[in-house]
Amino acid sequence: MSIRYLHAMIRTDKPEESHTFYTQGLGLIQTRRMDSEKGQFSLIYYATEKGAPEVELTHNWSDRTYTGGDQFGHLAFEVENIYQVCEKLQSLGVTILRPPRDGHMAFIKDPNGISIELLQKGDSLEIVEPWASMANIGSW
C-alpha cells in the first residue's frame, strides 16, 4: 500500500495576517490558491517548496471567528487505490465518515477524533459498488 502525506488544514478568519506569517515569517511559498464564489471560501496552500507537504489555510467568507479548538481541520493523505484503503480500514473497524463514492475522496477519523482526508492519486477511479450506494452516509 502506497500512501503520501499531503497537507494539514487550518481554518482562518485572518487570511492576510496568515499569509504574512507563513510567507514572511516562516519563509514558506504560496503554492496554489482556489477561491469558490459558490461555496464562499478560499483554500490557500503553503509549503517549503513545490511538491512538499503543505499547510492548507481555509478561509470561510462568513463572519465566523475560530478559537483554539475548532481551527484545525484535517490531515490529508494521497493513496494509490482509495477503495482498497477504505476496505482495509473497514476491516480494522474504522468507520468511513464520507465514503469514496466519487472514486476520489473519503474522510475517516483516527482513534483520537482527528479527521483524515484520503485522496485518490491521479484521476478518480471508476465509481463502483458498494461505495456508490453510500450516498447518504457522511455527507461532508
N, CA and C atoms as an extended XYZ file, in Angstrom:
420
Properties=species:S:1:pos:R:3:atomname:S:1:resname:S:1:resid:I:1 pbc="F F F"
N         0.849       -1.177        0.000 N   MET     1
C         0.000        0.000        0.000 CA  MET     1
C         0.892        1.236        0.000 C   MET     1
N         0.663        2.118       -0.943 N   SER     2
C         1.428        3.357       -1.047 CA  SER     2
C         0.583        4.515       -0.528 C   SER     2
N         1.186        5.324        0.344 N   ILE     3
C         0.490        6.472        0.910 CA  ILE     3
C         1.485        7.618        1.017 C   ILE     3
N         1.018        8.841        0.743 N   ARG     4
C         1.888       10.015        0.794 CA  ARG     4
C         1.174       11.122        1.547 C   ARG     4
N         1.862       11.699        2.546 N   TYR     5
C         1.306       12.801        3.315 CA  TYR     5
C         1.195       14.027        2.415 C   TYR     5
N         0.025       14.673        2.407 N   LEU     6
C        -0.212       15.814        1.536 CA  LEU     6
C        -0.255       17.135        2.283 C   LEU     6
N        -1.209       17.298        3.228 N   HIS     7
C        -1.342       18.589        3.884 CA  HIS     7
C        -2.104       18.492        5.197 C   HIS     7
N        -1.981       19.529        5.988 N   ALA     8
C        -2.808       19.735        7.174 CA  ALA     8
C        -3.616       20.991        6.926 C   ALA     8
N        -4.895       20.969        7.315 N   MET     9
C        -5.788       22.098        7.060 CA  MET     9
C        -6.066       22.857        8.351 C   MET     9
N        -5.954       24.176        8.267 N   ILE    10
C        -6.240       25.070        9.385 CA  ILE    10
C        -7.242       26.110        8.901 C   ILE    10
N        -8.298       26.321        9.675 N   ARG    11
C        -9.279       27.365        9.345 CA  ARG    11
C        -8.761       28.714        9.843 C   ARG    11
N        -9.013       29.750        9.068 N   THR    12
C        -8.560       31.079        9.474 CA  THR    12
C        -9.622       32.119        9.182 C   THR    12
N        -9.725       33.086       10.070 N   ASP    13
C       -10.552       34.253        9.784 CA  ASP    13
C        -9.663       35.473        9.553 C   ASP    13
N        -8.338       35.208        9.434 N   LYS    14
C        -7.349       36.264        9.187 CA  LYS    14
C        -6.418       35.852        8.039 C   LYS    14
N        -6.947       35.772        6.815 N   PRO    15
C        -6.118       35.279        5.716 CA  PRO    15
C        -4.916       36.159        5.393 C   PRO    15
N        -5.069       37.468        5.485 N   GLU    16
C        -3.948       38.364        5.162 CA  GLU    16
C        -2.826       38.229        6.196 C   GLU    16
N        -3.190       38.245        7.484 N   GLU    17
C        -2.192       38.077        8.541 CA  GLU    17
C        -1.529       36.706        8.443 C   GLU    17
N        -2.334       35.694        8.131 N   SER    18
C        -1.790       34.348        7.993 CA  SER    18
C        -0.810       34.267        6.827 C   SER    18
N        -1.152       34.921        5.717 N   HIS    19
C        -0.264       34.934        4.552 CA  HIS    19
C         1.094       35.534        4.932 C   HIS    19
N         1.065       36.652        5.619 N   THR    20
C         2.319       37.291        6.059 CA  THR    20
C         3.102       36.361        6.974 C   THR    20
N         2.402       35.721        7.915 N   PHE    21
C         3.068       34.812        8.843 CA  PHE    21
C         3.759       33.673        8.114 C   PHE    21
N         3.029       32.991        7.207 N   TYR    22
C         3.588       31.816        6.546 CA  TYR    22
C         4.650       32.165        5.513 C   TYR    22
N         4.491       33.301        4.822 N   THR    23
C         5.480       33.645        3.793 CA  THR    23
C         6.659       34.429        4.360 C   THR    23
N         6.393       35.532        5.016 N   GLN    24
C         7.486       36.355        5.534 CA  GLN    24
C         8.060       35.793        6.833 C   GLN    24
N         7.182       35.322        7.708 N   GLY    25
C         7.646       34.809        8.989 CA  GLY    25
C         8.355       33.474        8.876 C   GLY    25
N         7.682       32.499        8.251 N   LEU    26
C         8.272       31.156        8.145 CA  LEU    26
C         9.052       30.933        6.859 C   LEU    26
N         8.868       31.799        5.874 N   GLY    27
C         9.594       31.632        4.615 CA  GLY    27
C         8.997       30.597        3.685 C   GLY    27
N         7.717       30.229        3.907 N   LEU    28
C         7.067       29.287        3.003 CA  LEU    28
C         6.645       30.015        1.735 C   LEU    28
N         6.378       29.248        0.699 N   ILE    29
C         5.874       29.829       -0.549 CA  ILE    29
C         4.404       29.452       -0.708 C   ILE    29
N         3.633       30.355       -1.300 N   GLN    30
C         2.246       30.023       -1.621 CA  GLN    30
C         2.292       29.181       -2.881 C   GLN    30
N         1.828       27.945       -2.779 N   THR    31
C         1.911       27.024       -3.902 CA  THR    31
C         0.688       27.067       -4.800 C   THR    31
N        -0.463       27.401       -4.211 N   ARG    32
C        -1.686       27.494       -5.018 CA  ARG    32
C        -2.789       28.140       -4.194 C   ARG    32
N        -3.850       28.556       -4.902 N   ARG    33
C        -4.993       29.184       -4.251 CA  ARG    33
C        -6.235       28.886       -5.077 C   ARG    33
N        -7.332       28.637       -4.379 N   MET    34
C        -8.602       28.400       -5.047 CA  MET    34
C        -9.668       29.189       -4.292 C   MET    34
N       -10.384       30.049       -5.007 N   ASP    35
C       -11.471       30.825       -4.422 CA  ASP    35
C       -12.784       30.312       -5.002 C   ASP    35
N       -13.725       29.964       -4.118 N   SER    36
C       -15.018       29.448       -4.554 CA  SER    36
C       -16.111       30.468       -4.254 C   SER    36
N       -16.577       31.145       -5.297 N   GLU    37
C       -17.691       32.087       -5.141 CA  GLU    37
C       -18.935       31.338       -4.662 C   GLU    37
N       -19.201       30.183       -5.265 N   LYS    38
C       -20.385       29.411       -4.910 CA  LYS    38
C       -20.330       28.953       -3.456 C   LYS    38
N       -19.192       28.435       -3.028 N   GLY    39
C       -19.058       27.930       -1.672 CA  GLY    39
C       -18.700       28.984       -0.636 C   GLY    39
N       -18.337       30.176       -1.119 N   GLN    40
C       -17.964       31.286       -0.237 CA  GLN    40
C       -16.763       30.939        0.654 C   GLN    40
N       -15.711       30.394        0.028 N   PHE    41
C       -14.496       30.075        0.766 CA  PHE    41
C       -13.279       30.169       -0.148 C   PHE    41
N       -12.109       30.270        0.487 N   SER    42
C       -10.826       30.245       -0.219 CA  SER    42
C        -9.966       29.155        0.400 C   SER    42
N        -9.220       28.456       -0.442 N   LEU    43
C        -8.218       27.492        0.004 CA  LEU    43
C        -6.869       28.019       -0.457 C   LEU    43
N        -5.949       28.222        0.496 N   ILE    44
C        -4.639       28.779        0.183 CA  ILE    44
C        -3.588       27.812        0.731 C   ILE    44
N        -2.672       27.377       -0.126 N   TYR    45
C        -1.697       26.362        0.247 CA  TYR    45
C        -0.288       26.948        0.320 C   TYR    45
N         0.463       26.517        1.335 N   TYR    46
C         1.848       26.951        1.545 CA  TYR    46
C         2.724       25.730        1.767 C   TYR    46
N         3.985       25.821        1.326 N   ALA    47
C         4.939       24.724        1.525 CA  ALA    47
C         6.354       25.280        1.533 C   ALA    47
N         7.278       24.451        1.940 N   THR    48
C         8.680       24.859        1.923 CA  THR    48
C         9.201       24.925        0.495 C   THR    48
N         8.622       24.096       -0.379 N   GLU    49
C         8.984       24.081       -1.803 CA  GLU    49
C         7.882       23.365       -2.562 C   GLU    49
N         7.825       23.571       -3.874 N   LYS    50
C         6.829       22.898       -4.708 CA  LYS    50
C         6.964       21.395       -4.527 C   LYS    50
N         5.831       20.723       -4.337 N   GLY    51
C         5.821       19.278       -4.195 CA  GLY    51
C         5.972       18.781       -2.764 C   GLY    51
N         6.339       19.674       -1.848 N   ALA    52
C         6.491       19.282       -0.443 CA  ALA    52
C         5.117       19.280        0.230 C   ALA    52
N         4.962       18.574        1.361 N   PRO    53
C         3.693       18.642        2.094 CA  PRO    53
C         3.322       20.091        2.403 C   PRO    53
N         2.022       20.355        2.414 N   GLU    54
C         1.544       21.729        2.509 CA  GLU    54
C         0.748       21.996        3.782 C   GLU    54
N         0.626       23.269        4.096 N   VAL    55
C        -0.328       23.771        5.062 CA  VAL    55
C        -1.440       24.388        4.226 C   VAL    55
N        -2.672       23.908        4.420 N   GLU    56
C        -3.826       24.460        3.711 CA  GLU    56
C        -4.562       25.391        4.670 C   GLU    56
N        -4.672       26.647        4.308 N   LEU    57
C        -5.491       27.578        5.074 CA  LEU    57
C        -6.855       27.657        4.403 C   LEU    57
N        -7.911       27.422        5.173 N   THR    58
C        -9.271       27.524        4.669 CA  THR    58
C        -9.896       28.770        5.265 C   THR    58
N       -10.280       29.679        4.380 N   HIS    59
C       -10.935       30.910        4.832 CA  HIS    59
C       -12.379       30.881        4.362 C   HIS    59
N       -13.306       30.699        5.322 N   ASN    60
C       -14.730       30.795        5.025 CA  ASN    60
C       -15.089       32.273        5.076 C   ASN    60
N       -15.783       32.756        4.072 N   TRP    61
C       -16.008       34.189        3.928 CA  TRP    61
C       -17.044       34.751        4.892 C   TRP    61
N       -17.628       33.925        5.721 N   SER    62
C       -18.617       34.415        6.685 CA  SER    62
C       -17.909       35.199        7.794 C   SER    62
N       -18.689       35.714        8.714 N   ASP    63
C       -18.139       36.484        9.832 CA  ASP    63
C       -17.687       35.593       10.980 C   ASP    63
N       -17.708       34.305       10.799 N   ARG    64
C       -17.364       33.379       11.882 CA  ARG    64
C       -15.908       33.562       12.312 C   ARG    64
N       -15.695       33.498       13.612 N   THR    65
C       -14.339       33.512       14.146 CA  THR    65
C       -14.037       32.131       14.715 C   THR    65
N       -12.772       31.800       14.796 N   TYR    66
C       -12.351       30.490       15.262 CA  TYR    66
C       -11.559       30.628       16.545 C   TYR    66
N       -11.716       29.639       17.410 N   THR    67
C       -10.965       29.604       18.654 CA  THR    67
C       -10.063       28.385       18.642 C   THR    67
N        -9.261       28.236       19.683 N   GLY    68
C        -8.269       27.166       19.746 CA  GLY    68
C        -8.757       25.775       19.438 C   GLY    68
N       -10.036       25.468       19.664 N   GLY    69
C       -10.492       24.110       19.453 CA  GLY    69
C       -11.052       23.793       18.088 C   GLY    69
N       -11.383       24.781       17.278 N   ASP    70
C       -12.035       24.452       16.010 CA  ASP    70
C       -11.301       24.964       14.772 C   ASP    70
N       -10.049       25.322       14.922 N   GLN    71
C        -9.292       25.796       13.764 CA  GLN    71
C        -8.697       24.657       12.952 C   GLN    71
N        -8.229       23.623       13.634 N   PHE    72
C        -7.581       22.533       12.908 CA  PHE    72
C        -8.622       21.718       12.178 C   PHE    72
N        -8.381       21.475       10.919 N   GLY    73
C        -9.350       20.761       10.102 CA  GLY    73
C        -9.061       19.294        9.934 C   GLY    73
N        -7.997       18.957        9.200 N   HIS    74
C        -7.728       17.550        8.920 CA  HIS    74
C        -6.315       17.353        8.392 C   HIS    74
N        -5.868       16.116        8.427 N   LEU    75
C        -4.659       15.688        7.734 CA  LEU    75
C        -5.115       15.095        6.406 C   LEU    75
N        -4.270       15.151        5.384 N   ALA    76
C        -4.639       14.583        4.090 CA  ALA    76
C        -3.529       13.678        3.586 C   ALA    76
N        -3.944       12.525        3.061 N   PHE    77
C        -3.009       11.560        2.508 CA  PHE    77
C        -3.465       11.149        1.121 C   PHE    77
N        -2.498       11.024        0.217 N   GLU    78
C        -2.750       10.535       -1.133 CA  GLU    78
C        -2.542        9.031       -1.120 C   GLU    78
N        -3.470        8.292       -1.733 N   VAL    79
C        -3.390        6.837       -1.749 CA  VAL    79
C        -3.447        6.317       -3.182 C   VAL    79
N        -2.852        5.134       -3.393 N   GLU    80
C        -2.814        4.519       -4.725 CA  GLU    80
C        -4.195        4.035       -5.166 C   GLU    80
N        -4.971        3.458       -4.224 N   ASN    81
C        -6.295        2.950       -4.560 CA  ASN    81
C        -7.215        3.215       -3.374 C   ASN    81
N        -8.050        4.228       -3.490 N   ILE    82
C        -8.884        4.669       -2.367 CA  ILE    82
C        -9.854        3.584       -1.918 C   ILE    82
N       -10.340        2.754       -2.848 N   TYR    83
C       -11.265        1.689       -2.473 CA  TYR    83
C       -10.567        0.632       -1.623 C   TYR    83
N        -9.361        0.229       -2.022 N   GLN    84
C        -8.625       -0.783       -1.255 CA  GLN    84
C        -8.287       -0.273        0.142 C   GLN    84
N        -7.882        0.988        0.243 N   VAL    85
C        -7.536        1.555        1.549 CA  VAL    85
C        -8.773        1.597        2.444 C   VAL    85
N        -9.904        2.035        1.899 N   CYS    86
C       -11.127        2.105        2.700 CA  CYS    86
C       -11.603        0.708        3.117 C   CYS    86
N       -11.474       -0.274        2.235 N   GLU    87
C       -11.826       -1.653        2.592 CA  GLU    87
C       -10.939       -2.144        3.732 C   GLU    87
N        -9.640       -1.870        3.656 N   LYS    88
C        -8.724       -2.291        4.711 CA  LYS    88
C        -9.084       -1.620        6.034 C   LYS    88
N        -9.360       -0.311        5.986 N   LEU    89
C        -9.719        0.414        7.198 CA  LEU    89
C       -11.009       -0.136        7.802 C   LEU    89
N       -12.000       -0.431        6.968 N   GLN    90
C       -13.255       -1.004        7.465 CA  GLN    90
C       -13.002       -2.344        8.142 C   GLN    90
N       -12.102       -3.146        7.565 N   SER    91
C       -11.799       -4.454        8.158 CA  SER    91
C       -11.136       -4.315        9.527 C   SER    91
N       -10.544       -3.150        9.783 N   LEU    92
C        -9.930       -2.877       11.079 CA  LEU    92
C       -10.910       -2.205       12.040 C   LEU    92
N       -12.150       -2.032       11.596 N   GLY    93
C       -13.167       -1.442       12.453 CA  GLY    93
C       -13.283        0.066       12.368 C   GLY    93
N       -12.591        0.682       11.414 N   VAL    94
C       -12.651        2.133       11.247 CA  VAL    94
C       -13.933        2.497       10.509 C   VAL    94
N       -14.658        3.492       11.006 N   THR    95
C       -15.860        3.976       10.341 CA  THR    95
C       -15.461        4.960        9.242 C   THR    95
N       -15.978        4.734        8.059 N   ILE    96
C       -15.751        5.644        6.940 CA  ILE    96
C       -16.832        6.720        7.038 C   ILE    96
N       -16.438        7.932        7.425 N   LEU    97
C       -17.396        9.020        7.624 CA  LEU    97
C       -17.966        9.554        6.317 C   LEU    97
N       -17.102        9.677        5.327 N   ARG    98
C       -17.523       10.135        3.999 CA  ARG    98
C       -16.923        9.127        3.030 C   ARG    98
N       -17.714        8.154        2.580 N   PRO    99
C       -17.182        7.104        1.710 CA  PRO    99
C       -16.669        7.646        0.375 C   PRO    99
N       -15.817        6.873       -0.293 N   PRO   100
C       -15.269        7.306       -1.586 CA  PRO   100
C       -16.225        7.044       -2.735 C   PRO   100
N       -17.469        7.495       -2.578 N   ARG   101
C       -18.497        7.226       -3.584 CA  ARG   101
C       -18.189        7.871       -4.927 C   ARG   101
N       -17.281        8.858       -4.963 N   ASP   102
C       -16.906        9.510       -6.220 CA  ASP   102
C       -15.606        8.955       -6.786 C   ASP   102
N       -15.027        7.947       -6.113 N   GLY   103
C       -13.768        7.370       -6.578 CA  GLY   103
C       -12.577        8.270       -6.350 C   GLY   103
N       -12.757        9.335       -5.563 N   HIS   104
C       -11.675       10.297       -5.411 CA  HIS   104
C       -11.371       10.683       -3.965 C   HIS   104
N       -12.388       10.823       -3.114 N   MET   105
C       -12.160       11.371       -1.783 CA  MET   105
C       -12.965       10.612       -0.744 C   MET   105
N       -12.347       10.442        0.442 N   ALA   106
C       -13.037        9.854        1.593 CA  ALA   106
C       -12.544       10.559        2.845 C   ALA   106
N       -13.352       10.512        3.907 N   PHE   107
C       -12.946       11.039        5.208 CA  PHE   107
C       -13.151        9.968        6.266 C   PHE   107
N       -12.187        9.877        7.172 N   ILE   108
C       -12.243        8.976        8.318 CA  ILE   108
C       -11.791        9.772        9.529 C   ILE   108
N       -11.881        9.171       10.719 N   LYS   109
C       -11.311        9.793       11.915 CA  LYS   109
C       -10.400        8.786       12.584 C   LYS   109
N        -9.304        9.293       13.124 N   ASP   110
C        -8.406        8.410       13.869 CA  ASP   110
C        -9.001        8.163       15.257 C   ASP   110
N        -8.394        7.280       16.056 N   PRO   111
C        -8.943        6.978       17.381 CA  PRO   111
C        -9.021        8.185       18.313 C   PRO   111
N        -8.304        9.261       17.986 N   ASN   112
C        -8.311       10.473       18.801 CA  ASN   112
C        -9.321       11.504       18.319 C   ASN   112
N       -10.056       11.181       17.277 N   GLY   113
C       -11.047       12.109       16.751 CA  GLY   113
C       -10.501       13.051       15.693 C   GLY   113
N        -9.258       12.854       15.247 N   ILE   114
C        -8.665       13.707       14.211 CA  ILE   114
C        -9.204       13.282       12.849 C   ILE   114
N        -9.710       14.248       12.100 N   SER   115
C       -10.242       13.988       10.772 CA  SER   115
C        -9.102       13.764        9.785 C   SER   115
N        -9.252       12.728        8.960 N   ILE   116
C        -8.244       12.406        7.951 CA  ILE   116
C        -8.933       12.281        6.600 C   ILE   116
N        -8.420       13.046        5.630 N   GLU   117
C        -8.920       13.005        4.260 CA  GLU   117
C        -8.036       12.073        3.457 C   GLU   117
N        -8.661       11.182        2.706 N   LEU   118
C        -7.944       10.309        1.785 CA  LEU   118
C        -8.283       10.763        0.375 C   LEU   118
N        -7.248       10.978       -0.440 N   LEU   119
C        -7.443       11.437       -1.820 CA  LEU   119
C        -6.805       10.444       -2.786 C   LEU   119
N        -7.541       10.085       -3.802 N   GLN   120
C        -7.047        9.168       -4.824 CA  GLN   120
C        -5.923        9.824       -5.609 C   GLN   120
N        -4.817        9.122       -5.763 N   LYS   121
C        -3.700        9.624       -6.577 CA  LYS   121
C        -4.137        9.648       -8.041 C   LYS   121
N        -3.851       10.748       -8.715 N   GLY   122
C        -4.206       10.865      -10.130 CA  GLY   122
C        -5.694       11.056      -10.326 C   GLY   122
N        -6.203       10.524      -11.420 N   ASP   123
C        -7.621       10.658      -11.740 CA  ASP   123
C        -8.474        9.826      -10.793 C   ASP   123
N        -9.720       10.224      -10.644 N   SER   124
C       -10.671        9.460       -9.846 CA  SER   124
C       -10.834        8.068      -10.434 C   SER   124
N       -11.028        7.091       -9.556 N   LEU   125
C       -11.300        5.738      -10.008 CA  LEU   125
C       -12.741        5.645      -10.481 C   LEU   125
N       -13.013        4.646      -11.309 N   GLU   126
C       -14.377        4.405      -11.757 CA  GLU   126
C       -15.251        4.149      -10.531 C   GLU   126
N       -16.438        4.712      -10.523 N   ILE   127
C       -17.352        4.549       -9.395 CA  ILE   127
C       -17.842        3.103       -9.361 C   ILE   127
N       -17.717        2.488       -8.173 N   VAL   128
C       -18.098        1.085       -8.023 CA  VAL   128
C       -18.913        0.883       -6.747 C   VAL   128
N       -19.640       -0.222       -6.711 N   GLU   129
C       -20.362       -0.635       -5.501 CA  GLU   129
C       -19.373       -1.335       -4.572 C   GLU   129
N       -19.585       -1.291       -3.280 N   PRO   130
C       -20.760       -0.760       -2.599 CA  PRO   130
C       -20.670        0.746       -2.339 C   PRO   130
N       -19.573        1.362       -2.735 N   TRP   131
C       -19.326        2.761       -2.393 CA  TRP   131
C       -20.335        3.708       -3.025 C   TRP   131
N       -20.746        3.439       -4.262 N   ALA   132
C       -21.684        4.326       -4.952 CA  ALA   132
C       -23.028        4.375       -4.244 C   ALA   132
N       -23.403        3.319       -3.558 N   SER   133
C       -24.699        3.263       -2.871 CA  SER   133
C       -24.684        3.984       -1.534 C   SER   133
N       -23.550        4.470       -1.121 N   MET   134
C       -23.414        5.098        0.184 CA  MET   134
C       -23.612        6.599        0.109 C   MET   134
N       -24.486        7.063       -0.775 N   ALA   135
C       -24.678        8.496       -0.986 CA  ALA   135
C       -25.182        9.235        0.237 C   ALA   135
N       -25.900        8.574        1.115 N   ASN   136
C       -26.473        9.257        2.268 CA  ASN   136
C       -25.612        9.136        3.515 C   ASN   136
N       -24.488        8.489        3.417 N   ILE   137
C       -23.612        8.321        4.573 CA  ILE   137
C       -22.586        9.434        4.577 C   ILE   137
N       -22.465       10.091        5.699 N   GLY   138
C       -21.395       11.070        5.903 CA  GLY   138
C       -21.285       12.133        4.847 C   GLY   138
N       -22.326       12.884        4.586 N   SER   139
C       -22.183       13.986        3.631 CA  SER   139
C       -21.239       15.007        4.228 C   SER   139
N       -20.139       15.203        3.603 N   TRP   140
C       -19.047       16.019        4.142 CA  TRP   140
C       -19.115       17.419        3.618 C   TRP   140
